[in-house]
């Protein structure tokens, strides 16, 4: 080991999903000595159950910038990361007649365009002509984002994890950890027994620890006396077989989406706006969700005339597979990304990246990069207050006390996208 290597900061990343793996990879690329801990396998939880819809069609300034950077990196990885591919595909935002949100769409699109996004309003009849696979005669308005795409989320996590390992990241799967106390110049981690998850088999000290553990973030940080308002909730998706050669679609009125899939269509939302137990939640899709998705696909796809679609009781969606996963909510819908050390800590040693409101995977390349740059800047003495800090002010975990009570809101919603219009 060279003298330069010996001075490299040691950083532990807890969580083997898309954000955690990206942060670990980017930290190592910037010279840090990185260990990634995952209690199961890479992409075993939320990232492995994500939809893989990728877009930068946001009206809000910060989200537009993060989305653009994420898509830029996804495209770059498509050319350079073995095992990963990005499929370019237009993204349609559709609002039905009678939906009061329709009036907000033109202003929303204008703000997206001001941020440099290639988004345009499209009349329903023009939408149907451009995309014959879609039915559009019941729409009030539609918008098309050209710079979007989709991918298989587990393939991104595993491919980037393999590259991170080749570049020196020590990846310890099937390894549970608990946060320990500050050590004066860093933070201690307790390594848990893989069998029972409770007994400690040893401790490790690091200059910094990043918690990117999704639905388990709140409980992990509680071990260190840090409270964050990150609440898990359940979402659902399925794959419907059959040919489909159309765009990705978000039916804002129905709160549902679908995209092309190698086996047909991947469709979802099925949000349950109540807290979920990350260790004990139903991982299978519910019957009501299957029925709702069948209705949306029946109404949105041009695969028969109105008489054939008339009887809801006749819908029988051939689905394989169907599943549920977890997203995480925060009081204002924005994530928590940055230092979360308890008051009085001499310097940041503990960092969080969580609370994605359903948009974590599509933001992972950008957020992982921000975490890597922010951690190293903080260790060098440049925190949120520094004008050159890479941290994103709107995502500062310090904006909350940590004990806030709030209602879980749908993450993929028109109102979220048209914020501040």
LINMO-V130893 format. One record per pair of residues at least 6 apart in sequence whose C-alpha atoms are under 7 Angstrom apart, sorted by the first residue. I is the first residue (numbers start at 1). J is the second residue. D is the distance in whole Angstrom. If there is no record, write none. Layout:
i->I j->J d->D
i->I j->J d->D
This chain:
i->8 j->31 d->6
i->8 j->32 d->5
i->8 j->33 d->6
i->9 j->32 d->5
i->9 j->33 d->6
i->9 j->207 d->6
i->10 j->32 d->6
i->10 j->33 d->5
i->10 j->34 d->6
i->10 j->206 d->5
i->10 j->207 d->5
i->10 j->208 d->7
i->11 j->32 d->7
i->11 j->33 d->6
i->11 j->34 d->5
i->11 j->35 d->6
i->11 j->206 d->6
i->11 j->207 d->6
i->11 j->208 d->5
i->11 j->209 d->6
i->12 j->34 d->6
i->12 j->35 d->5
i->12 j->36 d->6
i->12 j->206 d->6
i->12 j->208 d->6
i->12 j->209 d->5
i->12 j->210 d->6
i->13 j->20 d->6
i->13 j->24 d->6
i->13 j->35 d->6
i->13 j->36 d->5
i->13 j->37 d->6
i->13 j->209 d->6
i->13 j->210 d->5
i->13 j->211 d->6
i->13 j->212 d->7
i->14 j->20 d->7
i->14 j->36 d->6
i->14 j->37 d->5
i->14 j->38 d->6
i->14 j->210 d->6
i->14 j->211 d->5
i->14 j->212 d->6
i->14 j->213 d->6
i->15 j->37 d->6
i->15 j->38 d->5
i->15 j->211 d->7
i->15 j->212 d->5
i->15 j->213 d->4
i->16 j->37 d->7
i->16 j->38 d->5
i->16 j->42 d->5
i->16 j->43 d->6
i->17 j->42 d->6
i->17 j->43 d->5
i->17 j->47 d->5
i->17 j->157 d->6
i->18 j->47 d->6
i->18 j->157 d->5
i->18 j->361 d->6
i->18 j->364 d->6
i->19 j->212 d->7
i->19 j->364 d->5
i->19 j->367 d->7
i->19 j->368 d->5
i->20 j->212 d->5
i->20 j->368 d->7
i->21 j->157 d->7
i->21 j->160 d->7
i->21 j->161 d->6
i->22 j->364 d->7
i->22 j->365 d->6
i->22 j->368 d->5
i->22 j->369 d->7
i->23 j->368 d->4
i->23 j->369 d->6
i->23 j->371 d->6
i->23 j->372 d->5
i->24 j->34 d->6
i->24 j->36 d->7
i->24 j->169 d->7
i->25 j->164 d->5
i->26 j->369 d->6
i->26 j->372 d->6
i->27 j->34 d->7
i->27 j->372 d->5
i->28 j->34 d->6
i->28 j->167 d->7
i->28 j->168 d->7
i->28 j->169 d->6
i->34 j->169 d->5
i->34 j->170 d->6
i->35 j->169 d->6
i->35 j->170 d->5
i->35 j->171 d->6
i->36 j->170 d->6
i->36 j->171 d->5
i->36 j->172 d->6
i->37 j->171 d->6
i->37 j->172 d->5
i->37 j->173 d->6
i->37 j->175 d->6
i->38 j->172 d->6
i->38 j->173 d->5
i->38 j->174 d->6
i->38 j->175 d->6
i->38 j->176 d->7
i->39 j->173 d->6
i->39 j->174 d->4
i->39 j->175 d->4
i->39 j->176 d->4
i->40 j->173 d->6
i->40 j->174 d->4
i->40 j->175 d->7
i->41 j->173 d->5
i->41 j->174 d->6
i->42 j->157 d->7
i->42 j->158 d->6
i->43 j->154 d->6
i->43 j->157 d->6
i->46 j->325 d->6
i->46 j->326 d->6
i->47 j->153 d->6
i->47 j->154 d->6
i->47 j->361 d->6
i->48 j->153 d->6
i->48 j->154 d->5
i->49 j->325 d->6
i->50 j->153 d->6
i->52 j->150 d->5
i->52 j->151 d->5
i->52 j->152 d->6
i->52 j->153 d->5
i->52 j->362 d->7
i->53 j->149 d->7
i->53 j->150 d->5
i->53 j->151 d->7
i->53 j->362 d->7
i->54 j->148 d->6
i->54 j->149 d->5
i->54 j->150 d->5
i->54 j->362 d->5
i->55 j->67 d->7
i->55 j->147 d->7
i->55 j->148 d->4
i->55 j->149 d->7
i->56 j->64 d->6
i->56 j->67 d->4
i->56 j->68 d->5
i->56 j->148 d->7
i->57 j->64 d->7
i->57 j->112 d->6
i->57 j->117 d->7
i->57 j->145 d->6
i->58 j->64 d->5
i->58 j->112 d->6
i->58 j->417 d->6
i->59 j->108 d->6
i->59 j->111 d->5
i->59 j->112 d->5
i->59 j->417 d->6
i->59 j->418 d->6
i->59 j->419 d->7
i->60 j->419 d->6
i->64 j->115 d->7
i->66 j->363 d->7
i->66 j->366 d->6
i->67 j->363 d->6
i->69 j->366 d->6
i->70 j->362 d->7
i->70 j->363 d->5
i->70 j->364 d->7
i->70 j->365 d->5
i->70 j->366 d->5
i->73 j->365 d->6
i->74 j->86 d->7
i->75 j->86 d->6
i->78 j->84 d->6
i->78 j->85 d->5
i->78 j->86 d->5
i->81 j->159 d->7
i->82 j->159 d->7
i->83 j->155 d->6
i->83 j->159 d->6
i->84 j->155 d->6
i->84 j->156 d->6
i->84 j->159 d->6
i->85 j->151 d->6
i->86 j->149 d->7
i->86 j->150 d->6
i->86 j->151 d->5
i->87 j->149 d->5
i->87 j->150 d->5
i->87 j->151 d->6
i->88 j->148 d->6
i->88 j->149 d->4
i->88 j->150 d->7
i->89 j->148 d->6
i->89 j->149 d->4
i->89 j->150 d->7
i->89 j->247 d->6
i->89 j->248 d->7
i->90 j->144 d->7
i->90 j->145 d->6
i->90 j->146 d->5
i->90 j->147 d->7
i->90 j->148 d->5
i->90 j->149 d->7
i->90 j->247 d->5
i->90 j->248 d->6
i->91 j->144 d->6
i->91 j->145 d->5
i->91 j->146 d->7
i->91 j->148 d->6
i->91 j->247 d->6
i->91 j->248 d->5
i->91 j->249 d->6
i->92 j->142 d->7
i->92 j->143 d->6
i->92 j->144 d->5
i->92 j->145 d->6
i->92 j->247 d->7
i->92 j->248 d->6
i->92 j->249 d->5
i->92 j->250 d->6
i->93 j->142 d->6
i->93 j->143 d->5
i->93 j->144 d->6
i->93 j->249 d->6
i->93 j->250 d->5
i->93 j->251 d->6
i->93 j->252 d->7
i->94 j->139 d->7
i->94 j->141 d->6
i->94 j->142 d->5
i->94 j->143 d->7
i->94 j->250 d->6
i->94 j->251 d->5
i->94 j->252 d->6
i->95 j->102 d->6
i->95 j->139 d->6
i->95 j->140 d->6
i->95 j->141 d->6
i->95 j->142 d->6
i->95 j->251 d->6
i->95 j->252 d->5
i->95 j->253 d->6
i->96 j->138 d->6
i->96 j->139 d->4
i->96 j->140 d->5
i->96 j->141 d->7
i->96 j->253 d->6
i->97 j->138 d->6
i->97 j->139 d->5
i->97 j->140 d->4
i->99 j->253 d->7
i->102 j->140 d->7
i->102 j->141 d->6
i->106 j->121 d->7
i->107 j->421 d->7
i->108 j->418 d->5
i->108 j->421 d->7
i->109 j->119 d->6
i->109 j->120 d->7
i->109 j->121 d->7
i->112 j->119 d->7
i->113 j->119 d->6
i->118 j->145 d->6
i->118 j->146 d->6
i->118 j->147 d->6
i->119 j->143 d->7
i->119 j->144 d->6
i->119 j->145 d->4
i->119 j->146 d->6
i->120 j->143 d->5
i->120 j->144 d->6
i->120 j->145 d->7
i->121 j->142 d->6
i->121 j->143 d->4
i->121 j->144 d->7
i->122 j->142 d->5
i->122 j->143 d->6
i->122 j->144 d->7
i->123 j->141 d->6
i->123 j->142 d->6
i->124 j->136 d->5
i->124 j->137 d->6
i->124 j->139 d->6
i->124 j->141 d->6
i->124 j->142 d->6
i->125 j->136 d->7
i->125 j->137 d->7
i->127 j->136 d->7
i->128 j->134 d->6
i->128 j->135 d->6
i->128 j->136 d->6
i->131 j->246 d->6
i->133 j->245 d->7
i->133 j->246 d->6
i->133 j->301 d->6
i->133 j->302 d->5
i->134 j->300 d->6
i->134 j->301 d->5
i->134 j->302 d->5
i->135 j->300 d->5
i->135 j->301 d->5
i->135 j->302 d->5
i->165 j->171 d->7
i->174 j->194 d->6
i->175 j->192 d->7
i->175 j->194 d->6
i->176 j->191 d->6
i->176 j->192 d->5
i->176 j->194 d->7
i->176 j->197 d->6
i->177 j->189 d->6
i->177 j->190 d->5
i->177 j->191 d->5
i->177 j->192 d->5
i->178 j->189 d->6
i->178 j->190 d->5
i->178 j->191 d->7
i->178 j->220 d->6
i->178 j->223 d->7
i->179 j->188 d->6
i->179 j->189 d->5
i->179 j->190 d->6
i->179 j->220 d->7
i->179 j->223 d->6
i->179 j->224 d->6
i->180 j->187 d->7
i->180 j->188 d->5
i->180 j->189 d->5
i->180 j->190 d->6
i->180 j->224 d->6
i->181 j->187 d->6
i->181 j->188 d->6
i->181 j->224 d->7
i->182 j->188 d->6
i->185 j->207 d->6
i->186 j->205 d->7
i->186 j->206 d->6
i->186 j->207 d->4
i->186 j->208 d->6
i->186 j->349 d->6
i->187 j->205 d->6
i->187 j->206 d->5
i->187 j->207 d->6
i->187 j->208 d->6
i->187 j->209 d->7
i->187 j->349 d->6
i->188 j->203 d->7
i->188 j->204 d->6
i->188 j->205 d->4
i->188 j->206 d->6
i->189 j->203 d->6
i->189 j->204 d->5
i->189 j->205 d->6
i->190 j->200 d->6
i->190 j->202 d->6
i->190 j->203 d->4
i->190 j->204 d->7
i->191 j->200 d->6
i->191 j->201 d->6
i->191 j->202 d->5
i->191 j->203 d->6
i->192 j->198 d->6
i->192 j->199 d->6
i->192 j->200 d->5
i->192 j->201 d->6
i->193 j->199 d->6
i->193 j->200 d->6
i->193 j->201 d->6
i->207 j->349 d->6
i->208 j->349 d->4
i->208 j->350 d->6
i->209 j->349 d->6
i->209 j->350 d->5
i->209 j->351 d->6
i->210 j->350 d->6
i->210 j->351 d->5
i->210 j->352 d->6
i->211 j->217 d->7
i->211 j->351 d->6
i->211 j->352 d->5
i->211 j->353 d->6
i->212 j->352 d->6
i->212 j->353 d->5
i->212 j->354 d->6
i->214 j->328 d->7
i->214 j->354 d->6
i->215 j->232 d->5
i->215 j->278 d->6
i->215 j->326 d->7
i->215 j->327 d->7
i->215 j->328 d->6
i->216 j->278 d->7
i->218 j->227 d->7
i->218 j->228 d->6
i->218 j->230 d->6
i->221 j->227 d->7
i->226 j->342 d->6
i->227 j->402 d->5
i->227 j->403 d->7
i->228 j->402 d->4
i->228 j->403 d->7
i->229 j->330 d->6
i->229 j->402 d->5
i->229 j->403 d->6
i->229 j->404 d->6
i->230 j->328 d->6
i->230 j->329 d->6
i->230 j->330 d->5
i->230 j->355 d->6
i->231 j->275 d->6
i->231 j->328 d->5
i->231 j->329 d->5
i->231 j->330 d->7
i->232 j->275 d->6
i->232 j->276 d->5
i->232 j->278 d->7
i->232 j->326 d->6
i->232 j->327 d->6
i->232 j->328 d->4
i->232 j->329 d->6
i->233 j->272 d->6
i->233 j->273 d->6
i->233 j->274 d->6
i->233 j->275 d->5
i->233 j->276 d->5
i->233 j->326 d->5
i->233 j->327 d->5
i->233 j->328 d->6
i->234 j->271 d->6
i->234 j->272 d->5
i->234 j->276 d->6
i->234 j->324 d->7
i->234 j->325 d->6
i->234 j->326 d->5
i->234 j->327 d->6
i->235 j->269 d->6
i->235 j->270 d->5
i->235 j->271 d->4
i->235 j->272 d->6
i->235 j->324 d->6
i->235 j->325 d->5
i->235 j->326 d->6
i->235 j->327 d->7
i->236 j->268 d->6
i->236 j->269 d->5
i->236 j->270 d->5
i->236 j->271 d->7
i->236 j->285 d->6
i->236 j->323 d->6
i->236 j->324 d->4
i->236 j->325 d->6
i->237 j->267 d->6
i->237 j->268 d->4
i->237 j->269 d->6
i->237 j->322 d->6
i->237 j->323 d->6
i->237 j->324 d->6
i->238 j->266 d->6
i->238 j->267 d->6
i->238 j->268 d->6
i->238 j->319 d->7
i->238 j->320 d->7
i->238 j->321 d->6
i->238 j->322 d->4
i->238 j->323 d->6
i->239 j->264 d->7
i->239 j->265 d->6
i->239 j->266 d->4
i->239 j->267 d->6
i->239 j->319 d->6
i->239 j->320 d->6
i->239 j->321 d->6
i->239 j->322 d->6
i->240 j->264 d->6
i->240 j->265 d->5
i->240 j->266 d->6
i->240 j->318 d->6
i->240 j->319 d->5
i->240 j->320 d->6
i->241 j->263 d->5
i->241 j->264 d->4
i->241 j->265 d->6
i->241 j->318 d->7
i->241 j->319 d->7
i->242 j->263 d->7
i->242 j->264 d->5
i->243 j->264 d->5
i->244 j->260 d->7
i->244 j->264 d->6
i->244 j->265 d->7
i->247 j->259 d->7
i->248 j->258 d->6
i->248 j->259 d->4
i->248 j->260 d->7
i->249 j->257 d->5
i->249 j->258 d->5
i->249 j->259 d->6
i->250 j->256 d->6
i->250 j->257 d->4
i->250 j->258 d->7
i->251 j->257 d->6
i->252 j->413 d->6
i->252 j->414 d->6
i->255 j->269 d->7
i->255 j->413 d->7
i->256 j->268 d->6
i->256 j->269 d->5
i->257 j->267 d->6
i->257 j->268 d->6
i->257 j->269 d->7
i->258 j->265 d->6
i->258 j->266 d->5
i->258 j->267 d->4
i->258 j->268 d->6
i->259 j->265 d->6
i->259 j->266 d->5
i->259 j->267 d->7
i->260 j->266 d->6
i->268 j->293 d->7
i->270 j->289 d->6
i->271 j->410 d->7
i->273 j->408 d->5
i->273 j->409 d->6
i->274 j->408 d->6
i->282 j->324 d->7
i->283 j->323 d->6
i->283 j->324 d->5
i->283 j->325 d->6
i->284 j->322 d->7
i->284 j->323 d->5
i->284 j->324 d->5
i->285 j->322 d->5
i->285 j->323 d->5
i->285 j->324 d->5
i->294 j->315 d->7
i->294 j->317 d->6
i->298 j->309 d->7
i->327 j->356 d->7
i->327 j->357 d->6
i->327 j->358 d->5
i->328 j->355 d->5
i->328 j->356 d->6
i->328 j->357 d->5
i->328 j->358 d->7
i->329 j->355 d->5
i->329 j->356 d->7
i->329 j->357 d->5
i->329 j->408 d->6
i->330 j->355 d->6
i->331 j->406 d->6
i->333 j->357 d->6
i->334 j->355 d->7
i->334 j->356 d->7
i->334 j->395 d->6
i->335 j->354 d->6
i->335 j->355 d->4
i->335 j->356 d->5
i->335 j->395 d->6
i->336 j->352 d->7
i->336 j->353 d->6
i->336 j->354 d->5
i->336 j->355 d->6
i->336 j->395 d->5
i->336 j->396 d->6
i->336 j->397 d->5
i->337 j->352 d->5
i->337 j->353 d->4
i->337 j->354 d->7
i->337 j->395 d->5
i->337 j->396 d->6
i->337 j->397 d->6
i->338 j->351 d->5
i->338 j->352 d->6
i->338 j->353 d->7
i->338 j->391 d->7
i->338 j->396 d->6
i->338 j->397 d->6
i->339 j->348 d->6
i->339 j->350 d->6
i->339 j->351 d->4
i->339 j->352 d->6
i->340 j->350 d->6
i->340 j->351 d->5
i->340 j->352 d->7
i->340 j->397 d->7
i->341 j->348 d->6
i->341 j->349 d->7
i->341 j->350 d->5
i->348 j->378 d->7
i->348 j->379 d->7
i->357 j->411 d->5
i->358 j->411 d->5
i->358 j->412 d->7
i->370 j->390 d->6
i->370 j->391 d->7
i->373 j->390 d->6
i->374 j->389 d->7
i->374 j->390 d->5
i->374 j->391 d->5
i->377 j->383 d->7
i->377 j->389 d->7
i->382 j->389 d->6
i->383 j->389 d->6
i->384 j->391 d->6
